[in-house]
Amino acid sequence: MRRIVVIGAGPAGMAAANAAALHGVEVVLIDAGAKLGGQYHRQDAVASGDRFAPSALSSDVSQAASAKLARRRFVLAPNVEHVANAAVWAIEPVDGGHRVHLRVGPADGLDRIGRAVEARALVLATGAYDRALPFPGWDLPGVFTAGAAQALAKGQGVAVGDRVVVSGTGPFLLPVAASLIGAGARIVEVAEANAAVTGWLSRPFKAQATGALAGWSKTGELARYAGMLARHRVPYRSRTAVIEAHGSECVESVTVARLDALWNPVPGSERRLEADAVAVGFGFTPQLELALAARCLVEDGFVVVDAAQGTSAPGVFAAGELTGIGGADLAASEGAVAGAAAAKYVGAAVEPPVRAMARVRSGRRFAAALNAAYPVRPGWQGWLRDDTIVCRCEEVTRASLYRAVDERDVGAVRALKLVSGAGLGLCQGRVCGQNVAELADVDPAGFAKRPIASPIRLSELAEEEPVESPIDAEESGRALGVEY
């Protein structure tokens, strides 16, 4: 069985698919998006064509051409089947491999098609969700996650508002602001909750310097974003955050405040800004549903991998934000390693991807320095009032959450969901889970542990799915004299 399934077609997934295909392995690349690229390389959804389309090379592509193809990370090899608009809702073990259940078609379509693809190896590159911290008024229309605001700007050319405040922490705020400016929005202010410069001194000097040097190539990108903000006269303020949004039916203004080192608002520092939209981003939380379904070990919120990106589950590899937040370049390098390792696992002759592994080591040093410079501090909990909604789907307030925790013996997410209602709504804790878990002092990974990883209709669940096994293809091929 020489088939590999890669789930996720962002930088990590595309790199994994090409790295595996380079060694003559059949690859099925599954993604929820209509086009390749993921969030980082998001394509214009209204434009025709796909700038990451599969190569027109024949299936007997030479090693030299394949190597060139692998370096061009945005073109798929001919032996990669790209399945777009597909939601993977379950993974189950089968003899000698894994069975991946998916529905193909628009999420709101009534004619989605069911497929069940078997493979000996899996590469999980499912990415991460935006993390948005709650504050009074965050449930008003006009409050967006930073990733959603960027997706609308990049994918549709739509600005989320005319006057937008960007608030949160981390360098991701800069490309979000740039995308919004490109879509025609006016950025009222970029509010960075951490100290943009002194935060890099939070670790021992040697470790932080090593991490900063590992990411030196990012300085040009940083300078370009800083130049754009300067040209458009956008204020960039450190140790500042939106702590409340105001409006009767939608956002009309926000309150920003200076923060101390723990993110507690400094009394008397509040300012009121007129705005019709807010984009908030406080880092990312990995999409763990499929990793947990595949029985991968998770520690500190991320999938544990070895030097070859292998997880604790046999034949399952992980790359990208699942293993730690480190940016697109690190994700692509991890994907290249994971794809090569998966190809070796299914029996292909593979030389160790030494250069990609070196890039992974360097990228992880930079990621560690980045995460140390832009942590989420506990003071955000002080932004909340008793009537502040912490779970928007079920309209659970902070007071009702605390009351449920105090009155019941809550020690895990399952009990917390049952006694409070938090995380039982449409998003299933994808938006509120991390925040609710911190407020209730439970392990947030429990919100991602579910037998059905993505929404599916009962009628679809009842349908019989045709199982596509590579074993059948191998037997048919041998009958025609084709070697596998």
N, C-alpha and C positions, 0 to 999 in steps of 0.2 A: 504494500500500500504506500505509494509514493506521492500522495497528495498532502498539501499543507493548506490549511485555512487560516487566513489573516483577517482579523476583525478590526476595522478602523482604517480609513484611507487618508489619514493626516500624514505629517512628515515621517513618523515612526512606521506606520503601516505600509506606506508606499516604499520606503527603504527596505523593509523586511520582505515585501513581495518581490522586489527586483533582486535582492540578494539571494533569495531562495531560487528564483527562476533562472538566475545566472548559472546554476548548477543542474539545469535540465529537469527540475522538479515541477510538477503540475501545481499551480497555485490558484486558489479561489480567494479573491480580495472582496470582502463584504463591508459595506458602509451605509450608514443611514442617510447620507447626503445624496443629492442628485448628481453632484459632480465631485471629482477628486479634489483633494487639497486640505480637507479638514478646516478648522477655524483659522489656522495661521495662513494657509494659502487659499482662503475662501475665494471662490470664483463668482463672477456676476451671474446670478441665477436667471436673469432675464435675457442674457446674451446667448446666441446660438453657438454650438460647438463646445469643445472641451480642450483647453490648452494643455491638459495632461492626458491626452488621448493615448490609447495603446499604440505602440510602434507598428509601422507598416512592414517591418522586417518579417521574413518568412520564419516558420517555426524551427528551421534548422540553423538559426542564427549562430554565427561563429563565436568562439570565446572572446576574441578581440572586440567584436561588435557588442557582445554582451557586457564586457567590461566598460566600454564607452557608454553603453546604455545605463549601467548602474551609476556611473558618475553623473549622468543627467537625471537627477533624482525625480524629475517631474514627468518622465515618460515611462509607461509600463512596458515590460517585456511582452512578446507575443504569446507566451505560454502562461499569462496571467489573465484569468477571467475576472473582470470587475463587475460585481453585483451591486448596483446602486439602489437607493431608496429601499433599503432592506433593514428590517429590525430583527436582530437576533434575540429571541425570547427565552431560549433554554439551551443548555449544553448538557449532554449526558454521556457517560462512559460506555463504550461498546468494546467488544473483543478486539484488542490490538489498537485501539484508537479512541476517537471521540465522534459523537454525532451532534451536529450543530443544527438547531431548528430556527428557521427564519420565515418571515413574511415579507414578500417583495411587492412594492407598490406604495403610493402615497399613504401616509398614516391615516388620513381621513377618507380614503377611497374604499368603496365597497367590493372592489374586485381584486383585492390583494391575493397573491398566489403564495401558497405554502411550499416550502422546500425543506428537505432534511439532507444535509451534506455530511458525508463521513470522511474523516481524514485521520491519518496517523498522528499528525502534529498540529498544534494550534499556536498561533502568535497573537496575543492579545495586545492591541494598541488602541484602547477605547478612549483615551484622553481623560479630560477632567471637566468638572463643572465650575462655573464662576462661584465664588463665595461672596454673598452679600450679607453684611451684618444688619440686624434690625435696629430701627430707631423710630421714634414717634413720627408717624406720617409716611413710613416707607411702603405702606400698602396703597397709597394714592396713585391713581393713573399718572404717569409721567416719571415714575421711578423705575429705572431699568438697571439690570446688571451691566457692567462694562462690556462684557463679551457680547451681550445682546445688542447693545448700541453699536458696537463695531461691526457685528454681523449684518445689521440693517444697512449700515453705511457702505460696507464693502460689497455685500451681496446684492443690494437693491438700489444703492445710491440714495438712500433715504436717511435724513437726519431725524433723530428722535425728538428734536425740539429746535426752536429758534435760539433760545438762550439756555445753555446747558452748563451745569456744574459737574465736574468730574471729581469724584472723591474716593479715597481708598488708600491702598498702599502698594508699592512695587513699581517697577519700570513699565509694566503693562499699561499703566495709566497714560503714558506718553503716546504710544501708537493709537490708543483709543481716541485721545484728543485730536491727533492728526487726522484720523479717519473722519471724525465728526466735522472738522474744519473743511476737509475735502468735500464733504456732502453739503456744505453750505451753512453749518451751524456756527453760532458765535459762542466761544467758550468763555464763560464768565470768570471761571477760576478753576485751577487744578489744585485740589487740597490733598496733600500727602500726609498721612497720619504719622509716619515715622520721620526721623531726621535724615534727609536724603544723603547727607555727606557724613556726618558723625556716626551714623548707623553702621558704616563700614568698619568702624573702630571697636565694635562691640565684641569681637573675638580677639584672641591673642594675635599680636601683630604678625608673626610669621605665618600663621594659618590664613589670616585675612589677606595678607599680601600675596600669598601663593594663589589663593582663590581669585583675587583681582587680576593677577597676571594671566591666569588661565582664561580670563574673559576679556583680554585687552583688545581683541578684534571688535568688540561691541562698542568701543569708544566712538568710532565714526558714526555708527547708527545713533548713539546717544546725542552726539553733536548735531546731527541733522534734525532730530526732534526738538532739541533745545532751540535751534535756529528758527524752526517753524513757529514755536511758541513766541519767540521774541518778535518775529516779523508781524505776527497777528496780535501782539501786545496782550498776551494771555498771562495773568498773574499765576505764579507757581509758588505755593506756600507750604513749607514743611511744618510738621507737628500741628496739623490742622485737619479737621474733618467735618463733614455734614453730620450734625447731631439731631436735626429735626427738619421735617418738610411740612410746609403749610399750604393750605388750599381748601376750598369748600368741596369742589368736585374733581379737581385735578391739582397738580403742583402749580403754585403761584409764586412761592418764594421758599427759601431754605435758611436755616440758621447754621452757621459754621462757627467753630470755636477752636481756640488754641488748646492743645493737649499737653499734659505732662508726660514724663517718661513711661508711665503705665497706661496712658491714653485716658486718664481722667480729665474732663473739661476743666480748664483754668477759669475760676470765677471771674466775671467781669470782662472776659475776652470775646463774648458772643457778638457776632455780626449778622445782620439780616441781608440776604442777597436776593434780588428778583431773578427768578428763573422759571421756565416752564418745563424743564426736564432735569433729571439728575441721573448720572451714570456712576454706579458704585461698584468697586471691585476690590476685595480684600484677599487676593490670592485665589487659589483653586483647591478643590477637593477631588480626588481621583474617582473615576467611575468604576467602582469595585464589583458591581453586580455579577458580571460574567466571570471575573476572577474568583469570586467566592463560590459561584456555581461550579467552577472547574476544580474547586477544592485547593486553591492556592493559599499558602500561608501569608497572612497579612500582619505586619507589625508597625506600630505607630502610624497607622492609616495608609500604608503603602505596601504593595506586593514585594515580598522578599525574593531577590534573584541572585544567581551566582554570576561568575565572570562571563558566562556565555548567555546571560539573560534567561537562564532556565529557572523555573519556579519549583516549588516543592512537589507539584503534581507532574508525574511522568509525561513527557511529550508536550508540555505546555510551557511556552515562553512568553515573556512580557517585555514591553518596551514603551518608552515615553512617560507621560505623567503618571501612569500606574505605579511606576517604580520610584517616583520622586519628581518634583517640579523643577525643571531646569531649562526650558525653552526648546525651540524647534530644532536647533542644531544638535543639541544633546539627544533629543528624541530620535532624530534621523540616524545618528551614529548608533544608538542602542538598537534601532530597527535593523540596521545593516548586520549587526552582530547576531541578533535574534534570528533573522532570516537565514543566515549561514549556518547557525547552530541547528535550526529546525531541519534544514536540508541534510545536514550530517546525520541527524537523528533518524531520518527516513531512509538512509542508506546511500546518499550521494557522497562522492569523493570531494572533500572540502578542505582547502588550505585555511588555516586559522586567519581570520580577518584582523591582522595585527594592527594596521593603521586605524581601523574603526575602533578597536578596543582601546587604543591609545587616546583617541578623541573622546571616548566615553570617560576614561579616567580624568582627563583634563576638564571635561564638561562638568563632571560631578564635583570637582573642587570648586569651580565657579558657582555651581548651583548651591553648594553648602554655604559659600560666602554670601550669596544673594539672599538665601533664606534667613541667615543670621542677621542681615542688615534690614530686612523687612518682615519682622514677625508680627503676628496678631497679638496685641497685649490685652490682658483681662479687663482693663478699664472700660472697654466698650459696654460691659454689662451695666455700668452706671449711667449710660445714655438712656436706658429704658425707664419707663414709668409702669405702674401696675397695670394700666389699661393698654400698654403697647402690645400689639399683636406680634407674637413670635413665630406662629405657624399660620401663614396666610390662607392656605387651603381650608383649614378647619376653624380659622379665626380663634385660635387659642391665645389668650393673653398671658403675659408674664405672671400675673397674680394667680390665674387658674392653673398654670403649669406648676408653680411653687406649691399651691394648695394640694394638688394631686400628689406631688412628691412627698410632702410633709404628712399627708393623711394615710398614704399607702406605703407598703414596703417595696420600693422601686429600686432594683439593683441592675436592671438591664433594659435594653431598648424595647423588647417585646412588651414587658410590663408597663413601661412608660407610655407606649402608644395606647395601650388598652385603658389605662386609668386617666390619661389626659386628652387623648385624641390627636395629639401632635404627631405628624407624620403619617396619618391615615388617609390623607386626601389624595388629590390627583397626582401631585409630584412625588408622593411616597417618601418624603423626607429628603429629596434631592436638593431642595432649596433650604429647608429649615433644619435638616438633620444635625449638621455639625454644631450649629448654634444651640439648638435645644439640648443636645447631648452635653455641651459644656455647661449650660445653665443647670442641668439636672445631675451632672457628674456621672455620666455613664459612657460606655464605649460607643462612639458614633458609627463604627463599622456595622453594627447591628441593623442600621437603616438600609444597608445595601444587601442584606442577606434575605433573599426571597427566591422561591422556586421558579417564578415567572419573572424574568428580568426586565421585560418591557411590556407595556399595555397590549393586550390582545383580546379580541372579541370572543365570547363563549362559542359562537358559531364557528370561528376559525379554530379554536381549540379542539372542537369536535371533529374537524375535518381530518381525513387520512392524508398524510403527507407522503409523496413519493420519495423513497430513500435513494440517494445517489451515492453508490459505493464505488470507489476506484478499483476494487477487486474485479467487479464486472467488466470495467473498461480494460483491465489488464488481460483478462481471459479472452475477450473479443480481439484484442490486439495481437495476442500470440497466435490466434487462429489465422490471422492475416500475415503472420511472419514479422510482426513488429516487436522489437525487444524493449522491455521496460527495466 
